Amino acid sequence: MPEFIFKNKLYYNPVEFAMGRIGGTWKMPILWRLRNRVMRYGQLKKDIPHITHKMLTTQLRELEEEGFIHREAYPVVPPKVEYSITERGKRAIEIIEVIRSYGIELMEDFGIQHDEPAT
């Protein structure tokens, strides 16, 4: 497959392209938390306490823009916004599950205790 440009970035292969969509520190953890439920911004922030507000907002916008999550804003005061996973996002969960399992295996190989909840 020849190289190609998407959103002003040059990609050389499908793996690089896919990781550009869901890779990085935060996108997979966000998708993982949305896999079984609808969540509000505050719930996500509480569930991922070490992410900054700016980064959470940026990652949510990117995931929404690329069709991995859906943002539903309700016309109420105070504002209410809910995030849910889309079909495209659900397809990514299969990949995240494999990476998560591999991460657990690596942690065990390095003698690191695994006690992260499955949520």
Summary of the structure (lengths in Angstrom):
residues: 119
radius of gyration: 16.0
end to end distance: 37.2
largest distance: 50.5
contacts: 281
relative contact order: 0.13
helix: 50%
strand: 17%
